[in-house]
Amino acid sequence: MQTIKITAKRQATFPAQLCEEMGIQPGDKIELIPSTRKGKRVWALKPVRTATPSYFGMLRKYVRKGTRPWTRENDGDATGAAWAKDETV
């Protein structure tokens, strides 16, 4: 049986083997579920799973806030002009 020691600041360190078995990593959250077993109060630990943000949601921080739509001409992007001049494409 493994034990967990609580510090003066009420912090706990879980054994590495337990964390691996539960699939939890640093920064994850754990839900405490109270119940009664054989007339005694017990607590179950359950990892809280959060939804992984979508790829587009992660790009939100790079979006520039502007009033006009983006165009190659306004931003000086010559890629389209170069493709238009290339007759082999």
PDB file with one MODEL, atoms N, CA, C and O in Angstrom:
MODEL        1
ATOM      1  N   MET A   1       0.843  -1.175   0.000  1.00  0.00           N
ATOM      2  CA  MET A   1       0.000   0.000   0.000  1.00  0.00           C
ATOM      3  C   MET A   1       0.892   1.243   0.000  1.00  0.00           C
ATOM      4  O   MET A   1       1.850   1.333   0.767  1.00  0.00           O
ATOM      5  N   GLN A   2       0.567   2.181  -0.858  1.00  0.00           N
ATOM      6  CA  GLN A   2       1.322   3.422  -0.944  1.00  0.00           C
ATOM      7  C   GLN A   2       0.639   4.488  -0.109  1.00  0.00           C
ATOM      8  O   GLN A   2      -0.585   4.503   0.025  1.00  0.00           O
ATOM      9  N   THR A   3       1.447   5.383   0.454  1.00  0.00           N
ATOM     10  CA  THR A   3       0.898   6.476   1.252  1.00  0.00           C
ATOM     11  C   THR A   3       1.335   7.804   0.665  1.00  0.00           C
ATOM     12  O   THR A   3       2.329   7.895  -0.055  1.00  0.00           O
ATOM     13  N   ILE A   4       0.566   8.827   0.991  1.00  0.00           N
ATOM     14  CA  ILE A   4       0.846  10.192   0.542  1.00  0.00           C
ATOM     15  C   ILE A   4       0.949  11.066   1.778  1.00  0.00           C
ATOM     16  O   ILE A   4       0.063  11.052   2.633  1.00  0.00           O
ATOM     17  N   LYS A   5       2.033  11.828   1.870  1.00  0.00           N
ATOM     18  CA  LYS A   5       2.233  12.723   3.003  1.00  0.00           C
ATOM     19  C   LYS A   5       1.762  14.126   2.632  1.00  0.00           C
ATOM     20  O   LYS A   5       2.051  14.620   1.542  1.00  0.00           O
ATOM     21  N   ILE A   6       1.036  14.762   3.548  1.00  0.00           N
ATOM     22  CA  ILE A   6       0.559  16.126   3.353  1.00  0.00           C
ATOM     23  C   ILE A   6       1.519  17.081   4.070  1.00  0.00           C
ATOM     24  O   ILE A   6       1.850  16.871   5.237  1.00  0.00           O
ATOM     25  N   THR A   7       1.965  18.129   3.372  1.00  0.00           N
ATOM     26  CA  THR A   7       2.887  19.093   3.962  1.00  0.00           C
ATOM     27  C   THR A   7       2.116  20.115   4.792  1.00  0.00           C
ATOM     28  O   THR A   7       0.886  20.090   4.828  1.00  0.00           O
ATOM     29  N   ALA A   8       2.841  21.012   5.460  1.00  0.00           N
ATOM     30  CA  ALA A   8       2.232  22.064   6.276  1.00  0.00           C
ATOM     31  C   ALA A   8       1.359  22.994   5.423  1.00  0.00           C
ATOM     32  O   ALA A   8       0.410  23.593   5.930  1.00  0.00           O
ATOM     33  N   LYS A   9       1.678  23.113   4.133  1.00  0.00           N
ATOM     34  CA  LYS A   9       0.889  23.948   3.223  1.00  0.00           C
ATOM     35  C   LYS A   9      -0.227  23.155   2.549  1.00  0.00           C
ATOM     36  O   LYS A   9      -0.831  23.618   1.581  1.00  0.00           O
ATOM     37  N   ARG A  10      -0.493  21.973   3.061  1.00  0.00           N
ATOM     38  CA  ARG A  10      -1.535  21.071   2.542  1.00  0.00           C
ATOM     39  C   ARG A  10      -1.276  20.641   1.111  1.00  0.00           C
ATOM     40  O   ARG A  10      -2.213  20.459   0.334  1.00  0.00           O
ATOM     41  N   GLN A  11      -0.018  20.479   0.763  1.00  0.00           N
ATOM     42  CA  GLN A  11       0.349  19.983  -0.556  1.00  0.00           C
ATOM     43  C   GLN A  11       0.687  18.503  -0.438  1.00  0.00           C
ATOM     44  O   GLN A  11       1.131  18.035   0.610  1.00  0.00           O
ATOM     45  N   ALA A  12       0.471  17.785  -1.513  1.00  0.00           N
ATOM     46  CA  ALA A  12       0.727  16.348  -1.503  1.00  0.00           C
ATOM     47  C   ALA A  12       1.573  15.970  -2.715  1.00  0.00           C
ATOM     48  O   ALA A  12       1.472  16.585  -3.776  1.00  0.00           O
ATOM     49  N   THR A  13       2.410  14.945  -2.535  1.00  0.00           N
ATOM     50  CA  THR A  13       3.195  14.403  -3.634  1.00  0.00           C
ATOM     51  C   THR A  13       2.743  12.973  -3.866  1.00  0.00           C
ATOM     52  O   THR A  13       2.819  12.131  -2.972  1.00  0.00           O
ATOM     53  N   PHE A  14       2.273  12.710  -5.071  1.00  0.00           N
ATOM     54  CA  PHE A  14       1.817  11.375  -5.409  1.00  0.00           C
ATOM     55  C   PHE A  14       2.995  10.543  -5.914  1.00  0.00           C
ATOM     56  O   PHE A  14       3.847  11.063  -6.635  1.00  0.00           O
ATOM     57  N   PRO A  15       3.057   9.280  -5.554  1.00  0.00           N
ATOM     58  CA  PRO A  15       4.120   8.417  -6.071  1.00  0.00           C
ATOM     59  C   PRO A  15       4.050   8.332  -7.599  1.00  0.00           C
ATOM     60  O   PRO A  15       2.965   8.329  -8.180  1.00  0.00           O
ATOM     61  N   ALA A  16       5.216   8.263  -8.236  1.00  0.00           N
ATOM     62  CA  ALA A  16       5.289   8.243  -9.698  1.00  0.00           C
ATOM     63  C   ALA A  16       4.493   7.077 -10.288  1.00  0.00           C
ATOM     64  O   ALA A  16       3.825   7.234 -11.310  1.00  0.00           O
ATOM     65  N   GLN A  17       4.563   5.915  -9.647  1.00  0.00           N
ATOM     66  CA  GLN A  17       3.851   4.741 -10.153  1.00  0.00           C
ATOM     67  C   GLN A  17       2.337   4.983 -10.177  1.00  0.00           C
ATOM     68  O   GLN A  17       1.661   4.586 -11.126  1.00  0.00           O
ATOM     69  N   LEU A  18       1.812   5.621  -9.152  1.00  0.00           N
ATOM     70  CA  LEU A  18       0.383   5.924  -9.086  1.00  0.00           C
ATOM     71  C   LEU A  18      -0.011   6.902 -10.192  1.00  0.00           C
ATOM     72  O   LEU A  18      -1.048   6.736 -10.834  1.00  0.00           O
ATOM     73  N   CYS A  19       0.816   7.916 -10.408  1.00  0.00           N
ATOM     74  CA  CYS A  19       0.535   8.893 -11.461  1.00  0.00           C
ATOM     75  C   CYS A  19       0.516   8.225 -12.833  1.00  0.00           C
ATOM     76  O   CYS A  19      -0.334   8.534 -13.667  1.00  0.00           O
ATOM     77  N   GLU A  20       1.461   7.302 -13.065  1.00  0.00           N
ATOM     78  CA  GLU A  20       1.505   6.590 -14.341  1.00  0.00           C
ATOM     79  C   GLU A  20       0.260   5.726 -14.516  1.00  0.00           C
ATOM     80  O   GLU A  20      -0.317   5.686 -15.603  1.00  0.00           O
ATOM     81  N   GLU A  21      -0.157   5.037 -13.461  1.00  0.00           N
ATOM     82  CA  GLU A  21      -1.338   4.185 -13.539  1.00  0.00           C
ATOM     83  C   GLU A  21      -2.605   4.999 -13.784  1.00  0.00           C
ATOM     84  O   GLU A  21      -3.497   4.556 -14.509  1.00  0.00           O
ATOM     85  N   MET A  22      -2.690   6.184 -13.185  1.00  0.00           N
ATOM     86  CA  MET A  22      -3.869   7.035 -13.355  1.00  0.00           C
ATOM     87  C   MET A  22      -3.803   7.862 -14.632  1.00  0.00           C
ATOM     88  O   MET A  22      -4.810   8.421 -15.066  1.00  0.00           O
ATOM     89  N   GLY A  23      -2.621   7.941 -15.234  1.00  0.00           N
ATOM     90  CA  GLY A  23      -2.452   8.727 -16.456  1.00  0.00           C
ATOM     91  C   GLY A  23      -2.447  10.220 -16.209  1.00  0.00           C
ATOM     92  O   GLY A  23      -2.886  10.993 -17.061  1.00  0.00           O
ATOM     93  N   ILE A  24      -1.951  10.638 -15.040  1.00  0.00           N
ATOM     94  CA  ILE A  24      -1.913  12.065 -14.730  1.00  0.00           C
ATOM     95  C   ILE A  24      -0.488  12.592 -14.839  1.00  0.00           C
ATOM     96  O   ILE A  24       0.478  11.859 -14.627  1.00  0.00           O
ATOM     97  N   GLN A  25      -0.375  13.864 -15.170  1.00  0.00           N
ATOM     98  CA  GLN A  25       0.909  14.532 -15.338  1.00  0.00           C
ATOM     99  C   GLN A  25       0.883  15.834 -14.557  1.00  0.00           C
ATOM    100  O   GLN A  25      -0.187  16.276 -14.137  1.00  0.00           O
ATOM    101  N   PRO A  26       2.047  16.464 -14.351  1.00  0.00           N
ATOM    102  CA  PRO A  26       2.068  17.744 -13.637  1.00  0.00           C
ATOM    103  C   PRO A  26       1.121  18.752 -14.290  1.00  0.00           C
ATOM    104  O   PRO A  26       1.107  18.911 -15.511  1.00  0.00           O
ATOM    105  N   GLY A  27       0.335  19.423 -13.458  1.00  0.00           N
ATOM    106  CA  GLY A  27      -0.612  20.417 -13.945  1.00  0.00           C
ATOM    107  C   GLY A  27      -2.013  19.871 -14.153  1.00  0.00           C
ATOM    108  O   GLY A  27      -2.961  20.647 -14.271  1.00  0.00           O
ATOM    109  N   ASP A  28      -2.170  18.542 -14.201  1.00  0.00           N
ATOM    110  CA  ASP A  28      -3.501  17.947 -14.349  1.00  0.00           C
ATOM    111  C   ASP A  28      -4.305  18.153 -13.073  1.00  0.00           C
ATOM    112  O   ASP A  28      -3.746  18.384 -12.001  1.00  0.00           O
ATOM    113  N   LYS A  29      -5.617  18.067 -13.205  1.00  0.00           N
ATOM    114  CA  LYS A  29      -6.510  18.203 -12.053  1.00  0.00           C
ATOM    115  C   LYS A  29      -7.072  16.837 -11.696  1.00  0.00           C
ATOM    116  O   LYS A  29      -7.246  15.975 -12.558  1.00  0.00           O
ATOM    117  N   ILE A  30      -7.358  16.650 -10.385  1.00  0.00           N
ATOM    118  CA  ILE A  30      -7.911  15.402  -9.883  1.00  0.00           C
ATOM    119  C   ILE A  30      -9.178  15.722  -9.113  1.00  0.00           C
ATOM    120  O   ILE A  30      -9.188  16.600  -8.250  1.00  0.00           O
ATOM    121  N   GLU A  31     -10.240  15.008  -9.428  1.00  0.00           N
ATOM    122  CA  GLU A  31     -11.514  15.178  -8.733  1.00  0.00           C
ATOM    123  C   GLU A  31     -11.567  14.198  -7.563  1.00  0.00           C
ATOM    124  O   GLU A  31     -11.212  13.028  -7.711  1.00  0.00           O
ATOM    125  N   LEU A  32     -12.011  14.679  -6.401  1.00  0.00           N
ATOM    126  CA  LEU A  32     -12.178  13.828  -5.223  1.00  0.00           C
ATOM    127  C   LEU A  32     -13.652  13.473  -5.098  1.00  0.00           C
ATOM    128  O   LEU A  32     -14.511  14.352  -5.026  1.00  0.00           O
ATOM    129  N   ILE A  33     -13.933  12.185  -5.072  1.00  0.00           N
ATOM    130  CA  ILE A  33     -15.316  11.726  -5.029  1.00  0.00           C
ATOM    131  C   ILE A  33     -15.556  11.023  -3.697  1.00  0.00           C
ATOM    132  O   ILE A  33     -14.984   9.959  -3.459  1.00  0.00           O
ATOM    133  N   PRO A  34     -16.400  11.599  -2.811  1.00  0.00           N
ATOM    134  CA  PRO A  34     -16.672  10.957  -1.522  1.00  0.00           C
ATOM    135  C   PRO A  34     -17.686   9.826  -1.683  1.00  0.00           C
ATOM    136  O   PRO A  34     -18.611   9.911  -2.491  1.00  0.00           O
ATOM    137  N   SER A  35     -17.494   8.768  -0.899  1.00  0.00           N
ATOM    138  CA  SER A  35     -18.466   7.674  -0.872  1.00  0.00           C
ATOM    139  C   SER A  35     -18.320   6.924   0.444  1.00  0.00           C
ATOM    140  O   SER A  35     -17.424   7.205   1.240  1.00  0.00           O
ATOM    141  N   THR A  36     -19.208   5.974   0.659  1.00  0.00           N
ATOM    142  CA  THR A  36     -19.176   5.170   1.877  1.00  0.00           C
ATOM    143  C   THR A  36     -19.018   3.706   1.493  1.00  0.00           C
ATOM    144  O   THR A  36     -19.781   3.186   0.679  1.00  0.00           O
ATOM    145  N   ARG A  37     -18.036   3.050   2.076  1.00  0.00           N
ATOM    146  CA  ARG A  37     -17.785   1.631   1.829  1.00  0.00           C
ATOM    147  C   ARG A  37     -17.744   0.905   3.166  1.00  0.00           C
ATOM    148  O   ARG A  37     -16.955   1.252   4.045  1.00  0.00           O
ATOM    149  N   LYS A  38     -18.581  -0.087   3.313  1.00  0.00           N
ATOM    150  CA  LYS A  38     -18.644  -0.874   4.551  1.00  0.00           C
ATOM    151  C   LYS A  38     -18.806   0.011   5.774  1.00  0.00           C
ATOM    152  O   LYS A  38     -18.221  -0.250   6.825  1.00  0.00           O
ATOM    153  N   GLY A  39     -19.613   1.072   5.628  1.00  0.00           N
ATOM    154  CA  GLY A  39     -19.904   1.962   6.739  1.00  0.00           C
ATOM    155  C   GLY A  39     -18.828   2.993   7.034  1.00  0.00           C
ATOM    156  O   GLY A  39     -18.955   3.742   8.002  1.00  0.00           O
ATOM    157  N   LYS A  40     -17.776   3.055   6.233  1.00  0.00           N
ATOM    158  CA  LYS A  40     -16.698   4.034   6.451  1.00  0.00           C
ATOM    159  C   LYS A  40     -16.642   5.011   5.287  1.00  0.00           C
ATOM    160  O   LYS A  40     -16.910   4.656   4.140  1.00  0.00           O
ATOM    161  N   ARG A  41     -16.290   6.239   5.607  1.00  0.00           N
ATOM    162  CA  ARG A  41     -16.151   7.297   4.589  1.00  0.00           C
ATOM    163  C   ARG A  41     -14.835   7.094   3.853  1.00  0.00           C
ATOM    164  O   ARG A  41     -13.777   7.022   4.479  1.00  0.00           O
ATOM    165  N   VAL A  42     -14.894   7.001   2.517  1.00  0.00           N
ATOM    166  CA  VAL A  42     -13.699   6.865   1.679  1.00  0.00           C
ATOM    167  C   VAL A  42     -13.773   7.886   0.552  1.00  0.00           C
ATOM    168  O   VAL A  42     -14.841   8.408   0.230  1.00  0.00           O
ATOM    169  N   TRP A  43     -12.620   8.155  -0.036  1.00  0.00           N
ATOM    170  CA  TRP A  43     -12.529   9.113  -1.129  1.00  0.00           C
ATOM    171  C   TRP A  43     -11.899   8.417  -2.328  1.00  0.00           C
ATOM    172  O   TRP A  43     -10.894   7.718  -2.199  1.00  0.00           O
ATOM    173  N   ALA A  44     -12.496   8.615  -3.481  1.00  0.00           N
ATOM    174  CA  ALA A  44     -11.938   8.093  -4.723  1.00  0.00           C
ATOM    175  C   ALA A  44     -11.329   9.254  -5.501  1.00  0.00           C
ATOM    176  O   ALA A  44     -11.857  10.367  -5.488  1.00  0.00           O
ATOM    177  N   LEU A  45     -10.225   8.989  -6.172  1.00  0.00           N
ATOM    178  CA  LEU A  45      -9.558   9.997  -6.990  1.00  0.00           C
ATOM    179  C   LEU A  45      -9.869   9.713  -8.455  1.00  0.00           C
ATOM    180  O   LEU A  45      -9.768   8.575  -8.915  1.00  0.00           O
ATOM    181  N   LYS A  46     -10.250  10.765  -9.182  1.00  0.00           N
ATOM    182  CA  LYS A  46     -10.564  10.610 -10.593  1.00  0.00           C
ATOM    183  C   LYS A  46      -9.891  11.729 -11.372  1.00  0.00           C
ATOM    184  O   LYS A  46     -10.140  12.900 -11.086  1.00  0.00           O
ATOM    185  N   PRO A  47      -9.032  11.404 -12.364  1.00  0.00           N
ATOM    186  CA  PRO A  47      -8.440  12.464 -13.191  1.00  0.00           C
ATOM    187  C   PRO A  47      -9.521  13.214 -13.951  1.00  0.00           C
ATOM    188  O   PRO A  47     -10.447  12.606 -14.487  1.00  0.00           O
ATOM    189  N   VAL A  48      -9.404  14.526 -13.997  1.00  0.00           N
ATOM    190  CA  VAL A  48     -10.341  15.364 -14.737  1.00  0.00           C
ATOM    191  C   VAL A  48      -9.774  15.545 -16.135  1.00  0.00           C
ATOM    192  O   VAL A  48      -8.687  16.096 -16.313  1.00  0.00           O
ATOM    193  N   ARG A  49     -10.511  15.082 -17.108  1.00  0.00           N
ATOM    194  CA  ARG A  49     -10.072  15.179 -18.500  1.00  0.00           C
ATOM    195  C   ARG A  49     -10.634  16.452 -19.107  1.00  0.00           C
ATOM    196  O   ARG A  49     -11.839  16.697 -19.056  1.00  0.00           O
ATOM    197  N   THR A  50      -9.756  17.254 -19.680  1.00  0.00           N
ATOM    198  CA  THR A  50     -10.191  18.474 -20.366  1.00  0.00           C
ATOM    199  C   THR A  50     -10.081  18.253 -21.862  1.00  0.00           C
ATOM    200  O   THR A  50      -9.210  17.517 -22.326  1.00  0.00           O
ATOM    201  N   ALA A  51     -10.946  18.875 -22.598  1.00  0.00           N
ATOM    202  CA  ALA A  51     -10.931  18.742 -24.049  1.00  0.00           C
ATOM    203  C   ALA A  51      -9.684  19.409 -24.608  1.00  0.00           C
ATOM    204  O   ALA A  51      -9.309  20.505 -24.191  1.00  0.00           O
ATOM    205  N   THR A  52      -9.055  18.740 -25.546  1.00  0.00           N
ATOM    206  CA  THR A  52      -7.891  19.311 -26.213  1.00  0.00           C
ATOM    207  C   THR A  52      -8.365  20.390 -27.173  1.00  0.00           C
ATOM    208  O   THR A  52      -9.280  20.156 -27.963  1.00  0.00           O
ATOM    209  N   PRO A  53      -7.752  21.578 -27.117  1.00  0.00           N
ATOM    210  CA  PRO A  53      -8.205  22.635 -28.018  1.00  0.00           C
ATOM    211  C   PRO A  53      -7.942  22.260 -29.470  1.00  0.00           C
ATOM    212  O   PRO A  53      -6.969  21.572 -29.779  1.00  0.00           O
ATOM    213  N   SER A  54      -8.804  22.712 -30.341  1.00  0.00           N
ATOM    214  CA  SER A  54      -8.626  22.417 -31.759  1.00  0.00           C
ATOM    215  C   SER A  54      -7.430  23.199 -32.303  1.00  0.00           C
ATOM    216  O   SER A  54      -6.973  24.170 -31.699  1.00  0.00           O
ATOM    217  N   TYR A  55      -6.944  22.756 -33.441  1.00  0.00           N
ATOM    218  CA  TYR A  55      -5.806  23.404 -34.090  1.00  0.00           C
ATOM    219  C   TYR A  55      -6.108  24.870 -34.359  1.00  0.00           C
ATOM    220  O   TYR A  55      -5.268  25.738 -34.121  1.00  0.00           O
ATOM    221  N   PHE A  56      -7.308  25.141 -34.855  1.00  0.00           N
ATOM    222  CA  PHE A  56      -7.662  26.528 -35.172  1.00  0.00           C
ATOM    223  C   PHE A  56      -7.810  27.368 -33.909  1.00  0.00           C
ATOM    224  O   PHE A  56      -7.491  28.558 -33.913  1.00  0.00           O
ATOM    225  N   GLY A  57      -8.289  26.758 -32.834  1.00  0.00           N
ATOM    226  CA  GLY A  57      -8.401  27.481 -31.575  1.00  0.00           C
ATOM    227  C   GLY A  57      -7.045  27.914 -31.044  1.00  0.00           C
ATOM    228  O   GLY A  57      -6.923  28.970 -30.423  1.00  0.00           O
ATOM    229  N   MET A  58      -6.023  27.094 -31.290  1.00  0.00           N
ATOM    230  CA  MET A  58      -4.681  27.440 -30.826  1.00  0.00           C
ATOM    231  C   MET A  58      -4.092  28.606 -31.617  1.00  0.00           C
ATOM    232  O   MET A  58      -3.216  29.311 -31.116  1.00  0.00           O
ATOM    233  N   LEU A  59      -4.559  28.814 -32.836  1.00  0.00           N
ATOM    234  CA  LEU A  59      -4.039  29.896 -33.670  1.00  0.00           C
ATOM    235  C   LEU A  59      -4.677  31.242 -33.355  1.00  0.00           C
ATOM    236  O   LEU A  59      -4.241  32.273 -33.866  1.00  0.00           O
ATOM    237  N   ARG A  60      -5.711  31.235 -32.511  1.00  0.00           N
ATOM    238  CA  ARG A  60      -6.453  32.456 -32.212  1.00  0.00           C
ATOM    239  C   ARG A  60      -5.539  33.586 -31.716  1.00  0.00           C
ATOM    240  O   ARG A  60      -5.781  34.752 -32.025  1.00  0.00           O
ATOM    241  N   LYS A  61      -4.497  33.252 -30.954  1.00  0.00           N
ATOM    242  CA  LYS A  61      -3.635  34.303 -30.403  1.00  0.00           C
ATOM    243  C   LYS A  61      -2.809  35.015 -31.475  1.00  0.00           C
ATOM    244  O   LYS A  61      -2.268  36.092 -31.223  1.00  0.00           O
ATOM    245  N   TYR A  62      -2.706  34.420 -32.679  1.00  0.00           N
ATOM    246  CA  TYR A  62      -1.918  35.033 -33.742  1.00  0.00           C
ATOM    247  C   TYR A  62      -2.755  35.904 -34.686  1.00  0.00           C
ATOM    248  O   TYR A  62      -2.211  36.561 -35.574  1.00  0.00           O
ATOM    249  N   VAL A  63      -4.049  35.908 -34.495  1.00  0.00           N
ATOM    250  CA  VAL A  63      -4.926  36.674 -35.374  1.00  0.00           C
ATOM    251  C   VAL A  63      -4.774  38.161 -35.065  1.00  0.00           C
ATOM    252  O   VAL A  63      -4.871  38.588 -33.915  1.00  0.00           O
ATOM    253  N   ARG A  64      -4.535  38.927 -36.110  1.00  0.00           N
ATOM    254  CA  ARG A  64      -4.453  40.376 -35.940  1.00  0.00           C
ATOM    255  C   ARG A  64      -5.852  40.953 -35.940  1.00  0.00           C
ATOM    256  O   ARG A  64      -6.710  40.543 -36.721  1.00  0.00           O
ATOM    257  N   LYS A  65      -6.065  41.885 -35.075  1.00  0.00           N
ATOM    258  CA  LYS A  65      -7.371  42.526 -35.031  1.00  0.00           C
ATOM    259  C   LYS A  65      -7.336  43.730 -35.976  1.00  0.00           C
ATOM    260  O   LYS A  65      -6.631  44.709 -35.732  1.00  0.00           O
ATOM    261  N   GLY A  66      -8.092  43.637 -37.032  1.00  0.00           N
ATOM    262  CA  GLY A  66      -8.107  44.718 -38.016  1.00  0.00           C
ATOM    263  C   GLY A  66      -9.516  44.990 -38.495  1.00  0.00           C
ATOM    264  O   GLY A  66     -10.451  44.242 -38.210  1.00  0.00           O
ATOM    265  N   THR A  67      -9.643  46.069 -39.223  1.00  0.00           N
ATOM    266  CA  THR A  67     -10.967  46.445 -39.711  1.00  0.00           C
ATOM    267  C   THR A  67     -11.163  46.050 -41.169  1.00  0.00           C
ATOM    268  O   THR A  67     -12.296  46.005 -41.648  1.00  0.00           O
ATOM    269  N   ARG A  68     -10.079  45.763 -41.877  1.00  0.00           N
ATOM    270  CA  ARG A  68     -10.217  45.416 -43.297  1.00  0.00           C
ATOM    271  C   ARG A  68      -9.775  43.970 -43.507  1.00  0.00           C
ATOM    272  O   ARG A  68      -8.952  43.466 -42.742  1.00  0.00           O
ATOM    273  N   PRO A  69     -10.297  43.301 -44.514  1.00  0.00           N
ATOM    274  CA  PRO A  69      -9.868  41.931 -44.793  1.00  0.00           C
ATOM    275  C   PRO A  69      -8.443  41.918 -45.344  1.00  0.00           C
ATOM    276  O   PRO A  69      -7.986  42.899 -45.931  1.00  0.00           O
ATOM    277  N   TRP A  70      -7.756  40.811 -45.152  1.00  0.00           N
ATOM    278  CA  TRP A  70      -6.391  40.674 -45.628  1.00  0.00           C
ATOM    279  C   TRP A  70      -6.390  40.423 -47.124  1.00  0.00           C
ATOM    280  O   TRP A  70      -7.182  39.626 -47.625  1.00  0.00           O
ATOM    281  N   THR A  71      -5.492  41.110 -47.846  1.00  0.00           N
ATOM    282  CA  THR A  71      -5.272  40.845 -49.268  1.00  0.00           C
ATOM    283  C   THR A  71      -3.785  40.877 -49.534  1.00  0.00           C
ATOM    284  O   THR A  71      -3.032  41.534 -48.816  1.00  0.00           O
ATOM    285  N   ARG A  72      -3.357  40.163 -50.573  1.00  0.00           N
ATOM    286  CA  ARG A  72      -1.931  40.162 -50.914  1.00  0.00           C
ATOM    287  C   ARG A  72      -1.468  41.555 -51.331  1.00  0.00           C
ATOM    288  O   ARG A  72      -0.361  41.981 -51.002  1.00  0.00           O
ATOM    289  N   GLU A  73      -2.312  42.236 -52.041  1.00  0.00           N
ATOM    290  CA  GLU A  73      -1.914  43.551 -52.532  1.00  0.00           C
ATOM    291  C   GLU A  73      -1.685  44.530 -51.379  1.00  0.00           C
ATOM    292  O   GLU A  73      -0.717  45.291 -51.398  1.00  0.00           O
ATOM    293  N   ASN A  74      -2.552  44.517 -50.393  1.00  0.00           N
ATOM    294  CA  ASN A  74      -2.433  45.452 -49.279  1.00  0.00           C
ATOM    295  C   ASN A  74      -1.253  45.121 -48.366  1.00  0.00           C
ATOM    296  O   ASN A  74      -0.655  46.024 -47.783  1.00  0.00           O
ATOM    297  N   ASP A  75      -0.914  43.847 -48.237  1.00  0.00           N
ATOM    298  CA  ASP A  75       0.202  43.461 -47.365  1.00  0.00           C
ATOM    299  C   ASP A  75       1.524  43.353 -48.111  1.00  0.00           C
ATOM    300  O   ASP A  75       2.552  43.070 -47.495  1.00  0.00           O
ATOM    301  N   GLY A  76       1.524  43.569 -49.410  1.00  0.00           N
ATOM    302  CA  GLY A  76       2.770  43.548 -50.174  1.00  0.00           C
ATOM    303  C   GLY A  76       3.286  42.142 -50.432  1.00  0.00           C
ATOM    304  O   GLY A  76       4.490  41.959 -50.613  1.00  0.00           O
ATOM    305  N   ASP A  77       2.415  41.148 -50.454  1.00  0.00           N
ATOM    306  CA  ASP A  77       2.828  39.781 -50.720  1.00  0.00           C
ATOM    307  C   ASP A  77       2.952  39.595 -52.222  1.00  0.00           C
ATOM    308  O   ASP A  77       1.976  39.753 -52.955  1.00  0.00           O
ATOM    309  N   ALA A  78       4.134  39.266 -52.674  1.00  0.00           N
ATOM    310  CA  ALA A  78       4.375  39.131 -54.108  1.00  0.00           C
ATOM    311  C   ALA A  78       4.180  37.708 -54.603  1.00  0.00           C
ATOM    312  O   ALA A  78       4.421  37.443 -55.781  1.00  0.00           O
ATOM    313  N   THR A  79       3.762  36.798 -53.769  1.00  0.00           N
ATOM    314  CA  THR A  79       3.614  35.401 -54.174  1.00  0.00           C
ATOM    315  C   THR A  79       2.625  35.253 -55.321  1.00  0.00           C
ATOM    316  O   THR A  79       2.931  34.596 -56.316  1.00  0.00           O
ATOM    317  N   GLY A  80       1.462  35.843 -55.199  1.00  0.00           N
ATOM    318  CA  GLY A  80       0.454  35.746 -56.252  1.00  0.00           C
ATOM    319  C   GLY A  80       0.926  36.371 -57.557  1.00  0.00           C
ATOM    320  O   GLY A  80       0.663  35.835 -58.633  1.00  0.00           O
ATOM    321  N   ALA A  81       1.613  37.491 -57.469  1.00  0.00           N
ATOM    322  CA  ALA A  81       2.128  38.153 -58.669  1.00  0.00           C
ATOM    323  C   ALA A  81       3.169  37.281 -59.359  1.00  0.00           C
ATOM    324  O   ALA A  81       3.194  37.197 -60.586  1.00  0.00           O
ATOM    325  N   ALA A  82       4.030  36.630 -58.576  1.00  0.00           N
ATOM    326  CA  ALA A  82       5.037  35.764 -59.160  1.00  0.00           C
ATOM    327  C   ALA A  82       4.391  34.560 -59.857  1.00  0.00           C
ATOM    328  O   ALA A  82       4.839  34.147 -60.927  1.00  0.00           O
ATOM    329  N   TRP A  83       3.358  34.008 -59.260  1.00  0.00           N
ATOM    330  CA  TRP A  83       2.664  32.886 -59.887  1.00  0.00           C
ATOM    331  C   TRP A  83       1.961  33.317 -61.172  1.00  0.00           C
ATOM    332  O   TRP A  83       1.921  32.575 -62.154  1.00  0.00           O
ATOM    333  N   ALA A  84       1.414  34.516 -61.148  1.00  0.00           N
ATOM    334  CA  ALA A  84       0.704  35.005 -62.327  1.00  0.00           C
ATOM    335  C   ALA A  84       1.658  35.216 -63.503  1.00  0.00           C
ATOM    336  O   ALA A  84       1.260  35.029 -64.653  1.00  0.00           O
ATOM    337  N   LYS A  85       2.899  35.600 -63.240  1.00  0.00           N
ATOM    338  CA  LYS A  85       3.885  35.847 -64.296  1.00  0.00           C
ATOM    339  C   LYS A  85       4.485  34.550 -64.828  1.00  0.00           C
ATOM    340  O   LYS A  85       4.981  34.513 -65.954  1.00  0.00           O
ATOM    341  N   ASP A  86       4.443  33.493 -64.032  1.00  0.00           N
ATOM    342  CA  ASP A  86       5.036  32.210 -64.431  1.00  0.00           C
ATOM    343  C   ASP A  86       4.088  31.516 -65.391  1.00  0.00           C
ATOM    344  O   ASP A  86       2.974  31.156 -65.009  1.00  0.00           O
ATOM    345  N   GLU A  87       4.512  31.323 -66.627  1.00  0.00           N
ATOM    346  CA  GLU A  87       3.656  30.735 -67.640  1.00  0.00           C
ATOM    347  C   GLU A  87       3.666  29.220 -67.602  1.00  0.00           C
ATOM    348  O   GLU A  87       2.836  28.595 -68.262  1.00  0.00           O
ATOM    349  N   THR A  88       4.588  28.590 -66.844  1.00  0.00           N
ATOM    350  CA  THR A  88       4.687  27.140 -66.821  1.00  0.00           C
ATOM    351  C   THR A  88       3.714  26.499 -65.834  1.00  0.00           C
ATOM    352  O   THR A  88       3.524  25.283 -65.851  1.00  0.00           O
ATOM    353  N   VAL A  89       3.109  27.296 -64.993  1.00  0.00           N
ATOM    354  CA  VAL A  89       2.208  26.749 -63.979  1.00  0.00           C
ATOM    355  C   VAL A  89       0.876  26.397 -64.555  1.00  0.00           C
ATOM    356  O   VAL A  89      -0.003  25.922 -63.834  1.00  0.00           O
TER     357      VAL A  89
ENDMDL
END
